[in-house]
Amino acid sequence: MSDPVPLTGEPLALDLVNTRPSNGDLLTALDELRAWVTLEADRLPDVRTRTSELTEADLVSVRAIRQHAANALDHARRGARPAEADLQALNKAQRAAPAILALSWNGSTTAASRARTGPVGARLVAALAEAAAELLSDPSVTRIRQCEAEDCVLLFLPAHPRRRWCSADRCGNRVRVARHYQRHRQT
């Protein structure tokens, strides 16, 4: 069973997909979406300070993008072609809040920072769709794994080839404790 606290620290698209662990959905209410965006604030600069502006419609859109990203990643990580509908949905979401390089003068040089235009919800969905697009187009997509714990469906991109669990603190410890218990129970 996965923890009710979202797993973070993976690529943003995987963090989004992982908001639907085996024991439920961590994005069923607007407050849960706002809390997740706050957890991911460093990766969502266009949205992090404006979570109060998110609406129920934005929650529905985020959940839809999560599903399209999950479907596409499920195919791509196995080396298969994602469904055209999933790819088109991700593209459409990105077009709804285009990103630009916003220029500013900091006193001595010109600085450029990436910024999106449009309502906060559209910017959030576009950023999540872009994160999925970046991951889908990265050659490392085929290295994405599902946690090996029996009751966990979370995905991760292993930094080490021997990594087997979504988190050593979550599933890794549970699996090791269960194995230890089985070994000592049999003796």
Secondary structure, 3 states (H helix, E strand, C coil): CCCCCCCCCCCHHHHHHCCCCCCCCCCCCHHHHHHHHHHCHHHCCCCCCCHHHCCHHHHHHHHHHHHHHHHHHHHHCCCCCCCHHHHHHHHHHHHCCCEEEEEEECCCCEEEEEEECCCHHHHHHHHHHHHHHHHHCCHHHHHCEECCCCCCCCEECCCCCCCCCCCHHHHHHHHHHHHHHHHHHHC
